[in-house]
Amino acid sequence: MTVEFQVMVIAFIRDWYMLQAQTSTGAKREEFTRRAKMYDGFIQDVAKPVGGDE
């Protein structure tokens, strides 16, 4: 699997969690939002250019 494909799949999962958070309330909403942010953080890490922050 290529990195691009993995990021695409993770972005899809993140979007699904965001959608669930929008239609949920209370504790479930917080859980879905937390998971979406976790996936978002992973995408940000992968998207960084190799060799630091240019």
SELUM-163031 format. One record per residue (C-alpha): x, y, z; residue in one letter; residue number from 1. Coordinates in Angstrom, 3 decimals. Layout:
# SELUM-163031
+----------+----------+----------+-----+-----+
:       c1 :       c2 :       c3 : res :   n :
+----------+----------+----------+-----+-----+
:        X :        Y :        Z :   a : NUM :
...
+----------+----------+----------+-----+-----+
# end
This chain:
# SELUM-163031
+----------+----------+----------+-----+-----+
:       c1 :       c2 :       c3 : res :   n :
+----------+----------+----------+-----+-----+
:    0.000 :    0.000 :    0.000 :   m :   1 :
:    1.268 :    3.432 :   -0.884 :   t :   2 :
:    1.309 :    6.304 :    1.580 :   v :   3 :
:   -1.124 :    8.249 :   -0.603 :   e :   4 :
:   -3.622 :    5.402 :   -0.460 :   f :   5 :
:   -3.269 :    5.094 :    3.316 :   q :   6 :
:   -3.864 :    8.825 :    3.758 :   v :   7 :
:   -6.913 :    8.620 :    1.500 :   m :   8 :
:   -8.388 :    5.785 :    3.580 :   v :   9 :
:   -7.627 :    7.567 :    6.855 :   i :  10 :
:   -9.160 :   10.797 :    5.525 :   a :  11 :
:  -12.306 :    8.837 :    4.646 :   f :  12 :
:  -12.470 :    7.377 :    8.175 :   i :  13 :
:  -11.898 :   10.831 :    9.674 :   r :  14 :
:  -14.710 :   12.301 :    7.575 :   d :  15 :
:  -17.004 :    9.466 :    8.669 :   w :  16 :
:  -16.250 :   10.202 :   12.335 :   y :  17 :
:  -16.890 :   13.911 :   11.740 :   m :  18 :
:  -20.246 :   13.069 :   10.161 :   l :  19 :
:  -21.132 :   10.826 :   13.118 :   q :  20 :
:  -20.168 :   13.619 :   15.524 :   a :  21 :
:  -22.507 :   16.026 :   13.729 :   q :  22 :
:  -25.465 :   13.650 :   14.083 :   t :  23 :
:  -24.711 :   12.536 :   17.671 :   s :  24 :
:  -25.056 :   14.228 :   21.039 :   t :  25 :
:  -23.295 :   14.200 :   24.398 :   g :  26 :
:  -20.579 :   11.636 :   25.145 :   a :  27 :
:  -20.854 :    9.942 :   21.739 :   k :  28 :
:  -20.278 :   13.286 :   20.016 :   r :  29 :
:  -17.147 :   13.910 :   22.102 :   e :  30 :
:  -15.815 :   10.416 :   21.357 :   e :  31 :
:  -16.340 :   10.762 :   17.599 :   f :  32 :
:  -14.765 :   14.241 :   17.616 :   t :  33 :
:  -11.756 :   12.959 :   19.583 :   r :  34 :
:  -11.231 :   10.091 :   17.129 :   r :  35 :
:  -11.570 :   12.403 :   14.122 :   a :  36 :
:   -8.909 :   14.720 :   15.593 :   k :  37 :
:   -6.625 :   11.734 :   16.185 :   m :  38 :
:   -6.885 :   10.704 :   12.513 :   y :  39 :
:   -6.451 :   14.340 :   11.472 :   d :  40 :
:   -3.225 :   14.509 :   13.484 :   g :  41 :
:   -1.937 :   11.402 :   11.719 :   f :  42 :
:   -2.687 :   12.933 :    8.320 :   i :  43 :
:   -0.841 :   16.127 :    9.309 :   q :  44 :
:    2.210 :   14.066 :   10.363 :   d :  45 :
:    2.293 :   12.158 :    7.079 :   v :  46 :
:    1.715 :   15.275 :    4.970 :   a :  47 :
:    4.802 :   17.079 :    6.367 :   k :  48 :
:    7.649 :   17.402 :    3.876 :   p :  49 :
:   10.622 :   15.134 :    4.434 :   v :  50 :
:   13.527 :   16.977 :    6.044 :   g :  51 :
:   11.705 :   19.213 :    8.504 :   g :  52 :
:    9.428 :   22.226 :    8.395 :   d :  53 :
:   10.233 :   24.186 :    5.261 :   e :  54 :
+----------+----------+----------+-----+-----+
# end
